[in-house]
Amino acid sequence: MMLIRCYDSPMIREWYSIKSRTEVKSFDLFEWTLKRGLILKSDRQLYQRRSDFGGAELKLAAIKEGKSGPTISNGKISNIDVFQHMMLEVLQQMNFTFQLLLAVDTFGSWDKTANRWTGLLDKIDSGEVDVPFTEFTILKDRAEYFDYTWAISMPRNSLYIREPEMNNFKWKAYLRAFSSDVWISLGALLLASSIMLYYMKVKIEKTNLMGNSFMKNVLQVWGIYCQQGIPNFPRASSLRTAIVFLFFSQIIIIAIYSAFIISDLTTLSTTLPFETLSEFVEDGSYKLTILRNSAEEIMFSTSQDPVYSKMSKMLKPHNELPVSGIEAFRQLCNEKLAFYGEENKVKKISTSEYPCKLTMVFTNKNRFMGFPLAKNNPLRDFMNYYIQRFKENGIMNRIKNMHAQTHDNTVNGFHPVEFSDISVALAILFLGFVFSILLFLLEQMQYRIRICKNSGYTVV
């Protein structure tokens, strides 16, 4: 930049060159007169004055993700994700035109043997690419060689695994409807009700103790709670009142119990083998994979965190690491693997492209995402200015809302009821038959013993 005053003009102009230095633009900044001195002609900031780059061409390149990526037609770029949309708005505000290069396989890392960067970072460092059309994790190691724009996002890191099979309705689910305290209370209520009816019948109806056995009252109360009727309704109003209240209580208890059981039936969900990174390490049954030459690979090799140190030992060999999210998900579906990555990169892949159903384990680790530029690139300050301006004006949030998913792309297929789904109900029915037969045999034995005692015969 230079300040120029021509010999025959009172104007002091700001001269600056565009990207290729083949074109010079000027801006009237001051007027210099003998009477009034310097007069400021514009109060616009530096980045506002130079917002127009005159249609200079920028070379962009993205990372291959999914089946489709950004395309350019008639100078307009389409099929972009939320962060590419943000970058495009910033560059269009600065009046650039674009040349979209072929997508690159990997983000890139430092090759110690060749003493150079690989992947997209190598193209940025060599000048083949002016601006990456993919956001990068801001890392200290990279910041020594590249100038990052201000962070445009702070997504979470997540762990992805193949979704485990849906849990069948477990036997213990019939007991899970109530807590242990409630079950104990119900058992105490059943026993207390039986004792109360037994006592009232003895005192009110003057019934013989042997003829009105305690077990008979227990079965009668149990029958009430199983919504069965009473063969002989008592005449005493006190007994009637007690039995009516038992009926009302069983209606309430059965309704609550049924609601919880139905809720369990309709909300069958998968149970994850782990819910945190520490549990993942302790589980030890999964191997770990990440994207090759990604920020995760650098992070695992340099992190001092004990959990990450243990996770690094679970990583697949470098040459077996996937280069794209789709390849990583194929590995997850074919092997017992967990994929560790940043959730925004996963969201770029349509769920219809997933080879199988995946589930995610959230972590409390976040990262800052930005766009790396070649060292000392003058565009960075201009891009930072508009990124901050768009954040303050709400444009960034508006772009995020435009790309927010409003529906799930997964297709829910029809799954018929299998034998395992009704095995618990069949088992209860079978046990009921077995228990009934055993009671029948016991009653037959008791009857034979009583007949033999009355007739004087010995039971063999």
C-alpha positions in Angstrom: 0.0 0.0 0.0 1.1 3.5 -0.8 -0.2 7.0 -0.3 0.2 9.1 -3.5 -0.4 12.7 -4.3 -0.1 13.8 -7.9 1.6 17.1 -8.7 -1.5 18.9 -10.0 -4.1 17.4 -7.7 -5.0 18.2 -4.0 -6.1 14.6 -3.5 -4.0 12.1 -1.6 -4.9 8.7 -2.8 -4.4 5.2 -1.4 -2.9 2.9 -4.0 -3.0 -0.9 -3.5 -2.6 -3.8 -5.8 -4.9 -6.8 -6.2 -3.8 -10.4 -5.8 -1.8 -10.8 -9.0 -0.2 -7.3 -8.7 -1.1 -6.6 -12.3 -3.9 -4.2 -11.4 -3.7 -1.2 -9.1 -6.7 0.3 -7.4 -6.9 3.7 -5.8 -9.1 5.4 -3.2 -9.4 9.1 -2.3 -8.3 9.2 1.3 -7.3 12.9 2.0 -7.6 16.3 0.4 -4.6 18.6 1.1 -5.1 22.3 0.7 -3.0 25.3 1.9 -5.9 26.9 3.7 -7.6 23.9 5.4 -4.7 21.4 5.5 -5.5 17.7 5.5 -9.2 16.9 5.1 -10.3 13.3 5.7 -12.5 12.3 2.7 -13.7 8.9 4.2 -14.1 7.5 7.6 -14.4 3.9 6.3 -12.0 1.4 7.9 -9.2 -0.2 5.9 -11.0 -3.5 5.3 -14.2 -1.6 4.2 -12.2 0.5 1.7 -10.6 -2.5 0.2 -13.6 -4.8 0.2 -13.7 -4.9 -3.6 -11.0 -7.1 -5.1 -12.2 -6.5 -8.6 -13.2 -10.0 -9.5 -9.7 -11.5 -8.9 -9.7 -15.3 -9.2 -9.1 -17.6 -6.3 -8.3 -21.2 -6.6 -10.4 -23.4 -4.2 -10.1 -27.1 -3.3 -12.2 -29.2 -1.0 -11.8 -32.6 0.6 -13.6 -35.6 -0.8 -16.6 -36.4 1.4 -19.5 -38.7 0.4 -20.7 -39.3 -3.1 -21.1 -35.7 -4.0 -19.2 -32.5 -3.4 -19.2 -28.9 -4.4 -19.6 -28.2 -8.1 -19.2 -25.0 -10.1 -21.4 -23.9 -13.1 -21.4 -20.5 -14.8 -19.2 -19.2 -12.0 -21.7 -20.3 -9.2 -20.7 -22.9 -6.7 -23.5 -25.3 -5.5 -23.9 -28.4 -3.4 -22.0 -27.0 -0.5 -22.2 -27.6 3.2 -22.7 -25.0 6.0 -19.0 -24.0 6.4 -18.4 -23.8 2.6 -21.4 -21.6 2.5 -19.9 -19.3 5.1 -16.6 -19.1 3.3 -18.4 -18.5 0.0 -20.3 -15.6 1.5 -17.1 -14.0 2.8 -15.3 -14.3 -0.5 -18.2 -13.1 -2.5 -18.5 -10.0 -0.2 -14.9 -9.3 -1.2 -15.8 -9.6 -4.9 -13.7 -12.6 -5.9 -14.3 -15.1 -8.7 -13.5 -18.8 -8.2 -11.8 -21.7 -9.8 -12.8 -25.0 -8.2 -10.0 -27.5 -8.4 -10.3 -31.3 -8.0 -11.1 -32.5 -4.5 -8.2 -33.8 -2.5 -8.3 -37.1 -0.6 -6.8 -36.1 2.7 -6.3 -33.0 4.9 -2.6 -33.6 5.1 0.2 -33.9 7.7 3.9 -33.3 7.9 6.0 -35.9 6.1 9.3 -36.1 7.9 10.9 -38.2 5.2 10.1 -35.8 2.3 10.3 -32.8 4.6 7.0 -31.4 3.3 3.3 -31.4 3.9 0.9 -33.8 2.3 -2.7 -33.6 1.1 -4.5 -30.3 0.9 -2.1 -28.6 3.2 0.7 -29.2 0.7 -1.3 -27.6 -2.0 -1.9 -24.6 0.2 1.7 -24.3 1.2 2.9 -24.6 -2.4 0.4 -22.0 -3.7 -1.6 -24.4 -5.8 -4.6 -23.6 -3.7 -5.3 -20.1 -2.5 -8.1 -20.9 0.0 -9.2 -24.4 1.2 -12.9 -25.0 0.7 -12.9 -27.2 3.8 -12.6 -26.2 7.5 -9.6 -27.5 9.4 -9.0 -28.1 13.1 -6.8 -25.3 14.5 -3.7 -27.0 15.9 -0.5 -25.6 17.3 1.7 -27.7 15.1 -0.1 -26.4 12.0 -0.2 -22.8 13.2 3.6 -22.6 12.9 3.4 -23.1 9.1 -0.1 -21.7 8.3 -2.2 -18.7 9.2 -5.6 -19.6 10.3 -8.7 -17.5 10.0 -10.7 -16.9 13.1 -12.6 -19.9 14.3 -16.0 -20.3 12.6 -17.2 -23.2 14.7 -16.5 -25.2 17.9 -17.9 -28.6 17.3 -17.7 -31.6 19.6 -15.6 -34.7 19.1 -17.7 -37.9 19.1 -17.1 -41.6 19.0 -19.1 -43.6 16.4 -19.8 -47.3 16.5 -22.2 -49.6 14.7 -25.5 -49.5 16.4 -25.9 -52.6 18.7 -28.9 -54.9 18.2 -32.0 -53.6 19.8 -32.6 -55.1 23.2 -35.4 -57.7 23.5 -37.9 -57.2 26.2 -36.0 -58.6 29.2 -37.6 -60.8 31.8 -36.6 -58.2 34.5 -38.6 -55.6 32.6 -41.8 -56.9 34.3 -40.2 -56.1 37.7 -38.6 -52.8 36.5 -42.0 -51.1 36.3 -41.9 -50.6 40.1 -39.0 -50.0 42.4 -38.1 -52.6 45.1 -39.7 -50.4 47.8 -43.0 -50.4 45.8 -42.9 -54.2 45.4 -42.3 -54.7 49.1 -45.2 -52.4 49.8 -47.5 -54.3 47.5 -46.5 -57.6 49.1 -47.1 -56.1 52.5 -50.5 -54.8 51.3 -51.4 -58.3 50.0 -50.5 -59.9 53.3 -52.2 -57.2 55.4 -55.4 -57.4 53.3 -55.5 -61.2 53.7 -55.0 -60.9 57.4 -57.7 -58.2 57.7 -60.3 -60.3 55.7 -59.5 -63.4 57.6 -59.9 -61.6 60.9 -63.2 -59.8 59.9 -64.7 -63.0 58.6 -63.9 -64.9 61.8 -65.3 -62.1 64.0 -68.3 -60.9 61.9 -69.4 -64.1 60.2 -68.4 -66.4 63.2 -66.8 -68.7 60.7 -64.9 -71.8 61.8 -61.2 -71.1 61.7 -60.5 -74.4 60.0 -63.2 -73.9 57.4 -62.0 -70.4 56.5 -58.3 -71.0 56.1 -55.9 -68.2 55.8 -54.6 -69.4 52.5 -58.1 -69.2 51.0 -58.2 -65.5 51.9 -54.8 -64.9 50.4 -56.0 -66.5 47.1 -59.2 -64.4 47.3 -57.2 -61.1 47.7 -54.8 -62.2 44.9 -57.8 -62.9 42.7 -59.1 -59.4 43.4 -55.7 -57.9 42.3 -55.9 -60.1 39.2 -59.3 -58.6 38.4 -61.3 -61.7 39.2 -64.7 -61.7 40.8 -65.8 -63.1 44.2 -68.0 -66.1 44.1 -69.9 -65.3 47.3 -70.1 -61.6 48.1 -70.4 -61.0 51.9 -73.5 -59.6 53.5 -71.7 -57.5 56.2 -71.3 -53.9 55.1 -67.8 -53.7 56.6 -66.6 -56.6 54.6 -68.2 -55.2 51.5 -66.5 -51.9 52.0 -63.1 -53.5 52.5 -63.5 -55.6 49.3 -64.7 -52.6 47.3 -61.7 -50.6 48.4 -59.5 -53.5 47.4 -61.0 -53.5 44.0 -60.4 -49.7 43.6 -56.8 -50.0 44.7 -56.2 -52.9 42.3 -57.6 -50.8 39.4 -55.2 -47.9 40.2 -52.2 -50.3 40.7 -52.9 -52.3 37.5 -53.4 -49.0 35.5 -50.0 -47.7 36.7 -48.2 -51.0 36.1 -49.7 -51.4 32.6 -48.7 -47.9 31.7 -45.1 -48.5 32.6 -45.0 -51.9 30.9 -46.5 -50.4 27.7 -44.0 -47.6 27.9 -41.1 -50.1 28.0 -42.6 -52.1 25.1 -42.9 -49.0 22.9 -39.5 -47.5 23.8 -37.2 -50.4 23.3 -33.8 -48.9 22.7 -30.2 -50.0 22.3 -27.9 -50.2 25.2 -24.4 -48.9 24.4 -21.4 -50.9 25.6 -19.9 -47.6 26.9 -20.9 -44.0 27.3 -17.6 -42.2 27.8 -14.1 -42.4 26.4 -12.8 -43.9 29.7 -15.4 -46.7 29.5 -14.4 -47.2 25.9 -10.8 -47.8 27.0 -11.9 -50.0 29.8 -14.1 -52.1 27.5 -11.2 -52.9 25.3 -13.2 -55.0 22.8 -13.2 -52.3 20.1 -10.3 -51.1 17.9 -10.1 -47.5 17.0 -9.9 -45.8 13.7 -9.6 -42.1 12.6 -9.1 -40.3 9.3 -5.6 -40.7 7.8 -3.5 -37.5 8.0 -6.2 -35.8 10.0 -6.0 -33.6 13.1 -7.0 -36.6 15.2 -3.8 -38.4 14.2 -1.7 -35.4 15.3 -3.7 -35.1 18.5 -3.3 -38.8 19.5 0.5 -38.7 18.8 1.1 -35.5 20.9 -1.6 -35.5 23.6 -0.6 -35.9 27.2 -4.0 -36.9 28.3 -3.9 -40.4 29.8 -7.1 -41.5 28.1 -5.9 -40.4 24.7 -2.6 -42.1 25.3 -4.4 -45.4 25.9 -6.7 -44.8 22.9 -3.6 -44.2 20.7 -2.5 -47.8 21.4 -5.9 -49.0 20.2 -5.5 -47.3 16.8 -5.3 -49.3 13.6 -2.0 -49.1 11.6 -1.5 -45.9 9.7 -1.7 -47.5 6.2 -5.1 -49.1 7.2 -6.7 -45.8 8.3 -9.5 -44.6 6.1 -9.1 -41.5 4.0 -12.8 -40.5 4.0 -15.8 -40.7 6.3 -17.6 -43.1 4.0 -14.6 -45.5 4.0 -14.5 -45.2 7.8 -18.2 -46.1 8.1 -17.7 -49.1 5.8 -15.0 -50.3 8.2 -17.3 -49.8 11.2 -20.0 -51.9 9.6 -17.6 -54.8 8.7 -15.4 -54.8 11.8 -15.7 -54.2 15.5 -14.4 -50.7 15.3 -15.0 -47.2 16.8 -14.5 -44.1 14.7 -13.3 -40.9 16.5 -14.0 -37.7 14.7 -15.5 -34.3 14.6 -19.3 -34.3 14.3 -19.5 -31.7 11.6 -17.5 -33.8 9.2 -19.8 -36.7 9.8 -22.9 -34.6 9.2 -21.6 -33.8 5.7 -22.3 -37.4 4.8 -26.0 -38.2 4.1 -27.4 -40.9 6.4 -28.7 -42.6 3.2 -25.0 -43.3 2.4 -24.3 -45.1 5.7 -23.7 -48.8 5.0 -25.4 -49.7 8.3 -27.0 -47.9 11.3 -24.5 -46.0 13.4 -24.8 -44.6 16.9 -22.8 -41.8 18.5 -21.2 -41.5 21.9 -20.8 -37.8 22.8 -17.6 -36.6 24.5 -16.9 -33.4 26.4 -14.0 -32.5 24.0 -14.4 -29.6 21.7 -12.2 -28.1 19.0 -11.9 -24.9 17.1 -12.4 -25.0 13.3 -11.0 -22.4 10.8 -9.5 -22.1 7.3 -5.7 -22.3 7.0 -4.0 -20.0 4.5 -0.4 -19.8 3.4 1.9 -18.0 5.9 1.7 -14.2 5.8 -1.2 -14.3 3.4 -2.7 -10.8 3.3 -6.2 -12.1 2.7 -6.4 -13.5 6.3 -7.0 -10.1 7.9 -9.8 -9.3 5.4 -11.4 -12.6 5.8 -11.3 -12.3 9.6 -12.9 -8.9 9.4 -15.9 -10.2 7.5 -16.1 -13.4 9.5 -16.4 -11.3 12.7 -18.8 -8.9 11.0 -21.1 -11.8 9.8 -21.1 -13.2 13.3 -22.1 -9.9 14.8 -24.8 -9.3 12.2 -26.3 -12.8 12.7 -25.5 -14.0 9.1 -23.5 -17.0 10.3 -26.4 -18.2 12.4 -28.8 -17.7 9.5 -26.5 -19.8 7.3 -26.5 -22.5 10.0 -30.3 -22.5 10.2 -30.5 -22.8 6.4 -28.4 -26.0 6.5 -30.1 -27.5 9.6 -31.5 -30.9 9.0 -35.3 -30.9 9.2 -35.8 -34.6 8.7 -34.1 -37.9 9.0 -33.0 -39.6 5.8 -33.1 -43.0 7.3 -35.8 -45.4 6.1 -37.6 -47.4 8.8 -38.4 -50.8 7.3 -41.1 -53.1 8.5 -39.9 -55.6 11.1 -42.4 -58.5 11.9 -42.8 -59.7 15.5 -40.3 -62.6 16.2 -40.6 -65.5 18.6 -38.0 -63.9 20.9 -40.3 -60.8 21.3 -43.1 -62.9 22.8 -40.9 -65.5 24.6 -41.5 -63.9 28.0 -45.3 -64.0 27.7 -45.2 -67.6 26.5 -42.8 -68.5 29.4 -45.2 -67.0 31.9 -48.1 -68.9 30.4 -46.1 -72.1 30.5 -45.0 -71.6 34.1 -48.6 -70.9 35.0 -49.6 -74.3 33.5 -46.8 -76.0 35.3 -47.7 -74.4 38.6 -51.4 -75.3 38.2 -50.5 -78.9 37.5 -48.3 -79.0 40.6 -51.1 -77.6 42.7 -53.5 -80.1 41.2 -51.1 -83.0 42.1 -50.7 -81.6 45.7 -54.4 -81.4 46.1 -54.8 -84.9 44.8 -52.2 -86.2 47.3 -53.9 -84.3 50.2 -57.3 -85.7 49.2 -55.9 -89.2 49.1 -54.3 -88.8 52.5 -57.5 -87.5 54.0 -59.6 -90.4 52.5 -57.1 -92.9 53.7 -57.1 -91.5 57.2 -60.9 -91.6 57.3 -61.0 -95.1 56.1 -58.1 -96.4 58.2 -55.9 -97.4 55.3 -52.1 -96.6 55.2 -50.8 -94.4 52.4 -47.9 -96.0 50.5 
